[in-house]
Amino acid sequence: MWIEFHKHICMDFCNLTPGETLKHFNTSRDGLTDSQIAALQKRGKKNVLPRPPKKNFARLILAQLANVMTVILLAAALVAGFFSQWMDLSIIFFVVALNAVLGAAQEKKAEKAIEALSKLTEDTALVRRGGKLARIPAAGLFEGDIVIIEAGDGVPADLRLTDCRGLAGEEAPLTGESVPSHKTADALPGRNAPIGDRKNMLFMGCTVAAGRGEGVVTAIGGDTEVGKIARLLNDAEKAKTPLQTQLDKVGRIISVSVVVICALVFALNIVRFGAEKDNLVNYLLLSVSLAVAAIPEGLNTVITLVMAVGVTRMSKKNAIVRRLPAVETLGCTEVICSDKTGTLTLNKMTVVSEFCPSDAARPTLLTAAALCNNSFVLNGKFAGDPTETALADYCASRGYDKTALDRRHTRAGEIAFDSGRKRMSTVHADGGGFTAYCKGAPDVLIGLCSHVVRGGERVPLDGAARAQILERNGAEAKKGRRVLGFAYKALGGNRRPLTPDSQPSDFKPLNPQPQNSQHLNSHPLNPHPINSQPQNSLPADAEIETGLTFLGLIAMADPARPEAAAAVAQCKKAGIRPVMITGDHADTAVAVGRELGIISSEREAMTGAELDKLTDAQFAEAIGRYGVYARVSPENKVRIVKAWRARGKVCAMTGDGVNDAPALKNADIGVGMGLSGTDAAKQAADIVLADDNFATIVLAVEEGRKIYDNIRKTIQFLLSTNLSEVLTLLLSGIFGLNLINAVQILWVNLVTDTVPAVGLGLERGESDIMNMPPRRKSSGIFSAGVGFHILWQSMAMTFFVLAAYLAGCRASAETGRTMAFITLSLSQIAHSLNLKKRNVGVFSKGAFDNPTLAAGAAFVLLLSIFILYTPGVNAAFGIVPLSALNLLCALGLSFSIIPVVEFVKLFGRSGNLRPRKRLMTVDGEWGRGKGIGNSG
């Protein structure tokens, strides 16, 4: 009955005592019984997050076929088949099938790559069932199970703690907090507390930073806090990438043009030559040829290959692509909303500064930091609370090894840290006396101190000294650092604080040692066992923490990644707006943002609470003024991403935590972290960084820009050459010239179009590509004069084809058709060399650094010669061998397109055809400025 009750009643377990929580699940500290486990297993509910269903290969292929150009091409193939044009039919079907299989195979390959990256293993959990301990797969947990956890464990489900000792949870994946949350088993007052304030709960997907405890499972799988966030992913729809949108637009333009041109040619021929049956068949075949000529069959294939090569390059740079079309989206990103913890920072607390009123107090300060510390040695390294491990590492680096100090000054007692007291104290025995060491919030600790060390002596703590200490504390806090104060007190006997002369002789650097070594701190269950001295020999807690002698301050921070500042600078240089979004405190966020150059003042930072007060209209107006967002919720992140997208910006979101997943899904491009990222974040992302390095994003941006630029060159090449074929056929049909036939058109489209296009797609990229701003989402493939250049370049090539035909007709009509075919084929090779570099000449430096393009050009040239002079083959193509003079004439006309385009490039570099560059202003808007030329 309790199972059904729980399904319908949502309890706030934070407000229940441990006993009430156990009673609610009809369990005890001994755990669920065998009969309860059997009943729960019959429900079939597992402790796993729901995963989106995978597409099978057939569905992937159908998705590849679902575009307008493919449908038109298939229609033309059916017409050709109806009139027994089997070669046309076979070639068209072959090209369509090749495109579909390549696209589907690459998407499947990307899916497998991310699965391999995840390295999913079966997580386990230590549970108590029927009074016996057992380690079971985490997927087999049920509500009511008792789970035992300790430092370093991942939390396998949502738990209400029933017992804990020094327990702290690392909840950065869920809350964004880089500092662990200290836990308690007590019931909490108040209801509906945010996740970060639920101090008696642990949540699935987080880890235990320090201590040990146990808890009862309150939610599993999709019912956990992680599962609730995962539901947001199902509500977010992935929009088409800019390239997909532009290709759809190109497809519609070509499709409409094909229908109009074919209908026009068909009607003109009926008017001119009549509607006899034989003529109608010829007109339909001519229309099929026009359709084949107009549609760039190799476009999808080449784009897929370019994308695939780009994916391989990116994987070598630690950027794993999950969805193939997403590659170019990152390249045109205008805003990157980045998580702070673990992405821009190391997610590792590090000591950055210390302050002592007197140098004589420094040895005792470092001793206090090492001894008043619950970190422990695990596998040769300090483990536990990141703050305490940072202190232990720092002290060891200064010669105050915690391992040696613990052996010499055994712990006699501890007053544990408490968020209300904001301090922790430990007492250590040595000979006949005791010394207490205390650490805590400086503003609290200073109130417990009566003395300070100056010149090697204890002197009263006066107002000037207090002001100096608090001023230093405030200065460090404004930098976003976590500051701890340290003090000591001699508790009777002849025990004195350590001085340089009384350091233990066995101090040495931390060495790797087995967990069961001589070190007293070898087990995380009780890293600092109390010695055998009776506890009543120590003073009361209140006496220990009064009349302290102040030693100094130590400041820590989660440092920025060493390469992050350079990556942010490169983003700005490339016209990309970096925005930092974090769940951390505002001071910390501002400090990191200023250090990295994301913002210049705290006025550019906003908290989640301030954001919640703004309407969507107000936020849309103000969003460009803010570069840092602190203390945000998952809903805030989604709202920020949506606001940027609503302003027409292509927005990327980076993150590693579960709380980042909804924003990753809603962004134009989601970039997840492969090492520290949660499964939810990886599944929501389009691109996963295998090294969690923010600088890798810059490399991915550069690669994405290269890919898009190469695709744009490829599209310009294919459309200009195909349009020249259409114009040639139009003139042939209108004037009855019979310039070229369907077989020749298919050959040109399949070989002389596609081979150079592949070479263009593999270009290394323009040298200044990262000095240019990203293109706007609204800018089309034909923007910046590309459409105009396609038109005049196709007309120029058509002119040279006609000139070749007329020159050859002086010998015979067959010679004229042959010269037209050779000129049409080889002019496309020449034009591919024109488009290799947009702004420099064909014979400039780096003009021959693309071996694929060079080899492709040579291959097509030799193949054309082979077709021309091989008996039987030339007859199948309807051509005849050319004399040396006619061949030279055809070659000369073919390569005449190069000087024509070179002249236009030169004219463009002089400034007359130079597009104006877009520059980002302070509020994130785009202005206009000078840019570099574009040859088209």
Secondary structure by P-SEA (a helix, b strand, c coil): caaaaaaccccccccccaaaaaaaaccccccccaaaaaaaaaacccccccccccccaaaaaaaaaccaaaaaaaaaaaaaaaacaaaaaaaaaaaaaaaaaaaaaaaaaaaaaaaaaacccbbbbbbbcccbbbbcccccccccbbbbbcccccccccccccccccccccccccccccbbbbbbcccccccccccccccccccccccccbbbbcccccccccccaaaaaaaaaaaccccccaaaaaaaaaaaaaaaaaaaaaaaaaaaaaacccccaaaaaaaaaaaaaaaaaacccaaaaaaaaaaaaaaaaaaaacbbbccccaaaaaaacccccccccccccccbbbbcccccccccaaaaaaaaaaaacccccccccccccaaaaaaaaaaaaacccaaaaaaaccccccccccccccbbbbbbbcccbbbbbbbccaaaaaaaccbbbcccccccccaaaaaaaaaaaaaaaaabbbbbbbbcccccccccccccccccccccccccccccccccccccccccccccccccccccccccccbbbbbbbbbbccccccaaaaaaaaaaaacbbbbbbccccaaaaaaaaaaacccccccccccaaaaaaccaaaaaaccccccccccccaaaaaaaaaaaaaaccbbbbbbccccaaaaaaaccbbbbbcccccaaaaaacccccccccaaaaaaaaaaaaaaaaaaaaaaaaaaaaaaaaaaaaaaaaaaccccccaaaaaaaaaccccaaaaaaaaccccccccccccccccccccccaaaaaaaaaaaaaaaaaaaaaaaaaaacaaaaaaaaaaaaaaaaaaaaaaacccccccccccccccaaaaaaaaaaaaaaaaaaccaaaaaaacbbbbcaaaaaaaaaaaaaaaaaaaaaaaaaaacccbbbbbbbccccbbbbbbbbbbcc
